[in-house]
Amino acid sequence: MRTMVSGVRLALLAVGMGTLLAACGQEAPEQQASAEQQETPPHPVAVMEAALQDLPLDKSYPSLLRSDDEVTLVARVTGFLEQRHFEPGQLVEKGQQLYSIEPDFYQATVNQREADLQSARAELARAQRDAERFERLLSQNSVSRQEYDQARAELAVAQARVAQAQAALESAEIDLGYTEVSAPVAGMIGLSQINVGNLVNAGTELATITPLDPLEVRFQLPQRDAFELRRQLEGQSIEEIGASLEVSSQGNGDSERLQGHLDFLGSRVDEATSTVQASASFANPDGRVLPGQFARVRIEGLKRFDVLAVPEIALTQGLMGPQVFVLDEDNVARARTVDLGEVAGPWQILRGGIEPGERVIVGDPAGIEPGTPIEPQPFEEDAEELVEDVEQEQAQEQAEEQAEIREVIQEQATGGPTVPADEEEGESTP
């Protein structure tokens, strides 16, 4: 009996030890993982506190260059085209003489009208003397009232003839002025539509002048950009808003860049396109940029007000979309999905996902996962410098990886590891 009890006790003891060992075996990996997590040193990375700020935008808008002051010269009188005083493609100045349309004929008409005016004035002087004489005779009862009225009527007719002759002279002088066609604006003149010696009529097109300096550009602003720009104009004039124009040259890949300023911002939104019309002018002294080219207009000083933003380098791609890492009370990284807005230079504007006051990791997120302990570092760098530094590091890493790949390929091609030239020389030297 005692032997049987001892055997039962031994069996129960064995089962208990097995259960204890099994329990210890299950808890050991969890304790080990917890210990490893606690032993992981915090990851030092730059952290910033999210706050509302005003950010300048770097945006451009497509446009088709045009010259609003372009003028088509039209003949105002009928006559033979006697002279052309320019060469096609020439830059002409405002007021410069361009064509002569039979001026001698219209000068003769002016002379005739001057003679008619002199005759009318002489007739007026005679009628004036007769009216004065009949007025004196009427006071002496030497003429009848009818004769006096007749003299006054002839005086009025003479005055009307003088006015008529004066108007005819002025009209003739205007026509004479139209015989010399001058440039109403400065710019580049195109080909002449009429050759010298041909008869032109009033309304005949002669040539076109296209002003090149300054160059005016019209373009369309999205309504949000227009609203923000109008908000800026509350504290400054529209001429203070700078603009630049970039035109790609065809063939050589180069581009021309002109500096200017904003001239006009529309006051209504186009219902069809949800845009607002704007215009800007650019100095183009060399005339290297021509109307009709496609270009992009960049508004300088365009801002977004009271927005939350992080450097672009802080963004990663998560399962739910773009995300950033924020710190909790224990300085542990937590992933947070965000709604992206516009890009403002090195900054990415966030429409949602974080709140002002939260701490956001803005350094390089490589190696950071949810739950990673973080050693916050002050964010004292400029966002643009931070992005440039990370891009340089990534470029250097890519260069090193490519160098390693080339070495492996070379080893496979030669059947062995590559040996530097200096080592080969050292081995061959006795």
URPENOR-V606537 format. One record per residue. N is the residue number from 0. RES is the residue in one letter. OMEGA is omega in radians with two decimals (none if undefined). NEAR is the number of other ideal C-beta (glycine too) atoms within 8 Angstrom. Layout:
n=N res=RES omega=OMEGA near=NEAR
n=N res=RES omega=OMEGA near=NEAR
//
This chain:
n=0 res=M omega=-3.13 near=4
n=1 res=R omega=3.14 near=5
n=2 res=T omega=3.12 near=6
n=3 res=M omega=3.12 near=7
n=4 res=V omega=3.12 near=8
n=5 res=S omega=3.12 near=8
n=6 res=G omega=3.11 near=8
n=7 res=V omega=3.11 near=8
n=8 res=R omega=3.13 near=8
n=9 res=L omega=3.14 near=8
n=10 res=A omega=3.12 near=8
n=11 res=L omega=3.12 near=8
n=12 res=L omega=3.14 near=8
n=13 res=A omega=3.12 near=8
n=14 res=V omega=3.13 near=8
n=15 res=G omega=3.12 near=8
n=16 res=M omega=3.11 near=8
n=17 res=G omega=3.11 near=8
n=18 res=T omega=3.13 near=8
n=19 res=L omega=3.13 near=8
n=20 res=L omega=3.12 near=8
n=21 res=A omega=3.11 near=8
n=22 res=A omega=3.11 near=8
n=23 res=C omega=3.12 near=8
n=24 res=G omega=3.11 near=7
n=25 res=Q omega=-3.09 near=8
n=26 res=E omega=-3.05 near=8
n=27 res=A omega=3.13 near=8
n=28 res=P omega=-3.13 near=7
n=29 res=E omega=3.12 near=8
n=30 res=Q omega=-3.14 near=8
n=31 res=Q omega=3.12 near=8
n=32 res=A omega=3.13 near=8
n=33 res=S omega=-3.14 near=8
n=34 res=A omega=3.12 near=8
n=35 res=E omega=3.13 near=8
n=36 res=Q omega=3.14 near=8
n=37 res=Q omega=-3.11 near=6
n=38 res=E omega=-3.13 near=6
n=39 res=T omega=-3.11 near=8
n=40 res=P omega=3.11 near=6
n=41 res=P omega=-3.12 near=8
n=42 res=H omega=3.14 near=11
n=43 res=P omega=-3.13 near=6
n=44 res=V omega=-3.12 near=13
n=45 res=A omega=-3.12 near=11
n=46 res=V omega=3.09 near=15
n=47 res=M omega=3.09 near=9
n=48 res=E omega=-3.11 near=8
n=49 res=A omega=3.14 near=12
n=50 res=A omega=3.10 near=7
n=51 res=L omega=-3.12 near=6
n=52 res=Q omega=3.06 near=8
n=53 res=D omega=-3.08 near=8
n=54 res=L omega=3.05 near=12
n=55 res=P omega=3.13 near=9
n=56 res=L omega=3.06 near=11
n=57 res=D omega=-3.05 near=8
n=58 res=K omega=3.10 near=9
n=59 res=S omega=-3.04 near=8
n=60 res=Y omega=3.13 near=11
n=61 res=P omega=3.13 near=8
n=62 res=S omega=3.04 near=11
n=63 res=L omega=-3.06 near=8
n=64 res=L omega=3.11 near=14
n=65 res=R omega=3.08 near=10
n=66 res=S omega=-3.09 near=12
n=67 res=D omega=-3.12 near=7
n=68 res=D omega=3.13 near=8
n=69 res=E omega=-3.04 near=12
n=70 res=V omega=3.00 near=9
n=71 res=T omega=-3.14 near=7
n=72 res=L omega=-3.12 near=13
n=73 res=V omega=3.10 near=8
n=74 res=A omega=3.14 near=16
n=75 res=R omega=-3.14 near=6
n=76 res=V omega=3.11 near=11
n=77 res=T omega=3.13 near=7
n=78 res=G omega=3.11 near=11
n=79 res=F omega=3.10 near=9
n=80 res=L omega=-3.02 near=16
n=81 res=E omega=-3.07 near=9
n=82 res=Q omega=2.98 near=7
n=83 res=R omega=-2.98 near=8
n=84 res=H omega=-3.14 near=8
n=85 res=F omega=3.02 near=9
n=86 res=E omega=3.14 near=4
n=87 res=P omega=-3.11 near=9
n=88 res=G omega=-3.11 near=6
n=89 res=Q omega=3.00 near=8
n=90 res=L omega=-3.09 near=9
n=91 res=V omega=3.13 near=12
n=92 res=E omega=3.09 near=7
n=93 res=K omega=-3.12 near=7
n=94 res=G omega=-3.13 near=5
n=95 res=Q omega=-3.14 near=10
n=96 res=Q omega=-3.05 near=8
n=97 res=L omega=-3.10 near=14
n=98 res=Y omega=2.98 near=13
n=99 res=S omega=-3.10 near=12
n=100 res=I omega=3.04 near=15
n=101 res=E omega=-3.09 near=12
n=102 res=P omega=-3.10 near=11
n=103 res=D omega=3.14 near=6
n=104 res=F omega=-3.10 near=8
n=105 res=Y omega=3.03 near=15
n=106 res=Q omega=3.09 near=9
n=107 res=A omega=3.09 near=8
n=108 res=T omega=3.10 near=11
n=109 res=V omega=3.13 near=12
n=110 res=N omega=3.11 near=8
n=111 res=Q omega=-3.14 near=9
n=112 res=R omega=3.07 near=14
n=113 res=E omega=3.10 near=9
n=114 res=A omega=3.10 near=8
n=115 res=D omega=3.12 near=11
n=116 res=L omega=3.11 near=13
n=117 res=Q omega=3.11 near=8
n=118 res=S omega=3.14 near=9
n=119 res=A omega=3.12 near=13
n=120 res=R omega=3.09 near=10
n=121 res=A omega=3.09 near=8
n=122 res=E omega=3.10 near=11
n=123 res=L omega=3.13 near=13
n=124 res=A omega=3.11 near=8
n=125 res=R omega=-3.14 near=9
n=126 res=A omega=3.12 near=14
n=127 res=Q omega=3.13 near=10
n=128 res=R omega=3.14 near=8
n=129 res=D omega=-3.13 near=11
n=130 res=A omega=3.13 near=12
n=131 res=E omega=-3.13 near=8
n=132 res=R omega=3.12 near=9
n=133 res=F omega=3.10 near=13
n=134 res=E omega=3.11 near=10
n=135 res=R omega=-3.14 near=8
n=136 res=L omega=3.12 near=10
n=137 res=L omega=3.12 near=11
n=138 res=S omega=3.11 near=6
n=139 res=Q omega=-3.11 near=6
n=140 res=N omega=-3.13 near=4
n=141 res=S omega=3.09 near=5
n=142 res=V omega=3.14 near=7
n=143 res=S omega=3.10 near=5
n=144 res=R omega=-3.14 near=6
n=145 res=Q omega=3.11 near=6
n=146 res=E omega=3.11 near=9
n=147 res=Y omega=3.13 near=13
n=148 res=D omega=3.11 near=8
n=149 res=Q omega=3.12 near=8
n=150 res=A omega=3.12 near=14
n=151 res=R omega=3.12 near=10
n=152 res=A omega=3.11 near=8
n=153 res=E omega=3.08 near=11
n=154 res=L omega=3.12 near=13
n=155 res=A omega=3.11 near=8
n=156 res=V omega=3.12 near=9
n=157 res=A omega=3.10 near=14
n=158 res=Q omega=3.12 near=10
n=159 res=A omega=3.12 near=8
n=160 res=R omega=3.09 near=11
n=161 res=V omega=3.12 near=13
n=162 res=A omega=3.12 near=8
n=163 res=Q omega=3.13 near=9
n=164 res=A omega=3.11 near=14
n=165 res=Q omega=3.12 near=9
n=166 res=A omega=3.12 near=8
n=167 res=A omega=3.11 near=11
n=168 res=L omega=-3.14 near=13
n=169 res=E omega=3.10 near=8
n=170 res=S omega=3.11 near=9
n=171 res=A omega=3.12 near=13
n=172 res=E omega=3.09 near=10
n=173 res=I omega=3.11 near=8
n=174 res=D omega=3.10 near=12
n=175 res=L omega=3.10 near=12
n=176 res=G omega=3.13 near=7
n=177 res=Y omega=3.11 near=12
n=178 res=T omega=3.05 near=13
n=179 res=E omega=-3.09 near=10
n=180 res=V omega=-3.13 near=12
n=181 res=S omega=-3.14 near=8
n=182 res=A omega=3.11 near=14
n=183 res=P omega=3.11 near=6
n=184 res=V omega=3.06 near=9
n=185 res=A omega=3.14 near=10
n=186 res=G omega=3.13 near=15
n=187 res=M omega=-3.12 near=11
n=188 res=I omega=-3.11 near=15
n=189 res=G omega=-3.13 near=9
n=190 res=L omega=3.08 near=5
n=191 res=S omega=-3.12 near=8
n=192 res=Q omega=-3.11 near=7
n=193 res=I omega=3.10 near=8
n=194 res=N omega=3.12 near=6
n=195 res=V omega=3.14 near=7
n=196 res=G omega=3.13 near=6
n=197 res=N omega=3.08 near=8
n=198 res=L omega=3.09 near=7
n=199 res=V omega=3.09 near=12
n=200 res=N omega=3.08 near=7
n=201 res=A omega=-3.09 near=7
n=202 res=G omega=3.12 near=6
n=203 res=T omega=3.10 near=10
n=204 res=E omega=-3.09 near=9
n=205 res=L omega=-3.12 near=13
n=206 res=A omega=-3.13 near=13
n=207 res=T omega=3.08 near=9
n=208 res=I omega=-3.13 near=16
n=209 res=T omega=3.08 near=12
n=210 res=P omega=-3.13 near=12
n=211 res=L omega=-3.10 near=13
n=212 res=D omega=-0.01 near=9
n=213 res=P omega=3.12 near=9
n=214 res=L omega=-3.12 near=17
n=215 res=E omega=-3.06 near=13
n=216 res=V omega=3.03 near=14
n=217 res=R omega=3.13 near=9
n=218 res=F omega=-3.08 near=12
n=219 res=Q omega=3.09 near=10
n=220 res=L omega=2.97 near=14
n=221 res=P omega=-2.99 near=9
n=222 res=Q omega=3.12 near=10
n=223 res=R omega=3.10 near=6
n=224 res=D omega=3.14 near=12
n=225 res=A omega=3.14 near=15
n=226 res=F omega=3.12 near=8
n=227 res=E omega=3.12 near=12
n=228 res=L omega=3.09 near=13
n=229 res=R omega=3.08 near=9
n=230 res=R omega=3.10 near=8
n=231 res=Q omega=-3.07 near=12
n=232 res=L omega=3.09 near=11
n=233 res=E omega=-3.12 near=5
n=234 res=G omega=3.14 near=4
n=235 res=Q omega=3.14 near=7
n=236 res=S omega=-3.07 near=5
n=237 res=I omega=-3.14 near=11
n=238 res=E omega=3.14 near=7
n=239 res=E omega=3.09 near=8
n=240 res=I omega=-3.11 near=15
n=241 res=G omega=3.12 near=11
n=242 res=A omega=3.06 near=14
n=243 res=S omega=-3.08 near=11
n=244 res=L omega=3.13 near=17
n=245 res=E omega=-3.11 near=11
n=246 res=V omega=3.13 near=13
n=247 res=S omega=3.09 near=9
n=248 res=S omega=-3.11 near=9
n=249 res=Q omega=3.03 near=4
n=250 res=G omega=-3.03 near=4
n=251 res=N omega=3.10 near=5
n=252 res=G omega=3.11 near=6
n=253 res=D omega=3.14 near=6
n=254 res=S omega=3.08 near=8
n=255 res=E omega=3.13 near=9
n=256 res=R omega=3.12 near=8
n=257 res=L omega=3.10 near=12
n=258 res=Q omega=3.13 near=9
n=259 res=G omega=-3.13 near=13
n=260 res=H omega=3.14 near=11
n=261 res=L omega=-3.14 near=13
n=262 res=D omega=-2.98 near=9
n=263 res=F omega=3.02 near=8
n=264 res=L omega=-3.05 near=12
n=265 res=G omega=-3.09 near=8
n=266 res=S omega=3.11 near=3
n=267 res=R omega=-3.13 near=5
n=268 res=V omega=3.08 near=8
n=269 res=D omega=-3.08 near=10
n=270 res=E omega=-3.08 near=5
n=271 res=A omega=-3.04 near=4
n=272 res=T omega=-3.09 near=6
n=273 res=S omega=3.12 near=8
n=274 res=T omega=3.12 near=11
n=275 res=V omega=-3.11 near=13
n=276 res=Q omega=3.10 near=11
n=277 res=A omega=3.09 near=13
n=278 res=S omega=3.13 near=12
n=279 res=A omega=3.11 near=15
n=280 res=S omega=-3.06 near=11
n=281 res=F omega=3.07 near=14
n=282 res=A omega=-3.11 near=10
n=283 res=N omega=-2.97 near=12
n=284 res=P omega=-3.10 near=5
n=285 res=D omega=-3.13 near=4
n=286 res=G omega=-3.11 near=10
n=287 res=R omega=3.08 near=6
n=288 res=V omega=-3.02 near=14
n=289 res=L omega=3.05 near=9
n=290 res=P omega=-3.10 near=10
n=291 res=G omega=3.10 near=6
n=292 res=Q omega=3.02 near=9
n=293 res=F omega=-3.09 near=8
n=294 res=A omega=3.07 near=14
n=295 res=R omega=-3.13 near=9
n=296 res=V omega=3.13 near=13
n=297 res=R omega=3.13 near=12
n=298 res=I omega=3.13 near=15
n=299 res=E omega=3.14 near=8
n=300 res=G omega=3.08 near=9
n=301 res=L omega=-3.02 near=12
n=302 res=K omega=2.88 near=10
n=303 res=R omega=-3.03 near=10
n=304 res=F omega=3.02 near=7
n=305 res=D omega=3.13 near=5
n=306 res=V omega=3.01 near=12
n=307 res=L omega=-3.09 near=11
n=308 res=A omega=3.06 near=10
n=309 res=V omega=3.03 near=14
n=310 res=P omega=-3.09 near=11
n=311 res=E omega=-3.09 near=11
n=312 res=I omega=-3.10 near=11
n=313 res=A omega=-3.08 near=13
n=314 res=L omega=2.99 near=12
n=315 res=T omega=3.14 near=8
n=316 res=Q omega=3.11 near=6
n=317 res=G omega=-3.14 near=9
n=318 res=L omega=-3.11 near=2
n=319 res=M omega=-3.14 near=5
n=320 res=G omega=-3.14 near=7
n=321 res=P omega=-3.12 near=10
n=322 res=Q omega=3.00 near=14
n=323 res=V omega=3.08 near=16
n=324 res=F omega=3.07 near=15
n=325 res=V omega=-3.13 near=12
n=326 res=L omega=3.03 near=13
n=327 res=D omega=-3.09 near=7
n=328 res=E omega=-3.11 near=3
n=329 res=D omega=-3.12 near=5
n=330 res=N omega=3.07 near=10
n=331 res=V omega=-3.09 near=10
n=332 res=A omega=3.06 near=15
n=333 res=R omega=-3.14 near=10
n=334 res=A omega=3.14 near=9
n=335 res=R omega=3.10 near=10
n=336 res=T omega=-3.07 near=9
n=337 res=V omega=3.07 near=14
n=338 res=D omega=-3.03 near=7
n=339 res=L omega=3.03 near=9
n=340 res=G omega=-3.12 near=8
n=341 res=E omega=3.05 near=7
n=342 res=V omega=3.13 near=8
n=343 res=A omega=-3.09 near=12
n=344 res=G omega=3.11 near=10
n=345 res=P omega=-3.08 near=9
n=346 res=W omega=3.02 near=12
n=347 res=Q omega=3.13 near=13
n=348 res=I omega=-3.13 near=14
n=349 res=L omega=3.11 near=15
n=350 res=R omega=-3.13 near=8
n=351 res=G omega=3.11 near=6
n=352 res=G omega=3.09 near=10
n=353 res=I omega=-3.13 near=12
n=354 res=E omega=3.08 near=5
n=355 res=P omega=3.14 near=7
n=356 res=G omega=3.11 near=6
n=357 res=E omega=3.14 near=9
n=358 res=R omega=-3.06 near=10
n=359 res=V omega=3.06 near=15
n=360 res=I omega=-3.08 near=16
n=361 res=V omega=3.07 near=13
n=362 res=G omega=-3.14 near=12
n=363 res=D omega=-3.09 near=7
n=364 res=P omega=-3.12 near=11
n=365 res=A omega=3.13 near=4
n=366 res=G omega=-3.14 near=6
n=367 res=I omega=3.08 near=11
n=368 res=E omega=3.06 near=6
n=369 res=P omega=-3.10 near=7
n=370 res=G omega=3.13 near=7
n=371 res=T omega=3.06 near=11
n=372 res=P omega=-3.03 near=11
n=373 res=I omega=2.97 near=15
n=374 res=E omega=-3.04 near=10
n=375 res=P omega=3.05 near=9
n=376 res=Q omega=-3.14 near=9
n=377 res=P omega=3.12 near=6
n=378 res=F omega=-3.10 near=9
n=379 res=E omega=-3.13 near=3
n=380 res=E omega=2.99 near=8
n=381 res=D omega=-3.10 near=6
n=382 res=A omega=-3.13 near=12
n=383 res=E omega=3.11 near=8
n=384 res=E omega=3.12 near=8
n=385 res=L omega=3.12 near=15
n=386 res=V omega=3.14 near=12
n=387 res=E omega=3.14 near=8
n=388 res=D omega=3.14 near=9
n=389 res=V omega=3.12 near=10
n=390 res=E omega=3.09 near=8
n=391 res=Q omega=3.11 near=8
n=392 res=E omega=3.12 near=9
n=393 res=Q omega=3.11 near=8
n=394 res=A omega=3.12 near=8
n=395 res=Q omega=3.11 near=8
n=396 res=E omega=3.11 near=8
n=397 res=Q omega=3.13 near=8
n=398 res=A omega=3.12 near=8
n=399 res=E omega=3.10 near=8
n=400 res=E omega=3.12 near=8
n=401 res=Q omega=3.10 near=8
n=402 res=A omega=3.11 near=8
n=403 res=E omega=3.12 near=8
n=404 res=I omega=3.12 near=8
n=405 res=R omega=3.12 near=8
n=406 res=E omega=3.13 near=9
n=407 res=V omega=3.13 near=8
n=408 res=I omega=-3.13 near=8
n=409 res=Q omega=3.10 near=9
n=410 res=E omega=3.13 near=11
n=411 res=Q omega=-3.12 near=7
n=412 res=A omega=-3.09 near=6
n=413 res=T omega=3.13 near=7
n=414 res=G omega=3.13 near=5
n=415 res=G omega=3.14 near=5
n=416 res=P omega=3.12 near=4
n=417 res=T omega=-3.14 near=8
n=418 res=V omega=3.12 near=6
n=419 res=P omega=-3.08 near=6
n=420 res=A omega=-3.10 near=6
n=421 res=D omega=3.11 near=6
n=422 res=E omega=3.13 near=8
n=423 res=E omega=3.13 near=9
n=424 res=E omega=-3.14 near=8
n=425 res=G omega=-3.14 near=7
n=426 res=E omega=-3.10 near=6
n=427 res=S omega=-3.12 near=5
n=428 res=T omega=-3.12 near=5
n=429 res=P omega=none near=1
//
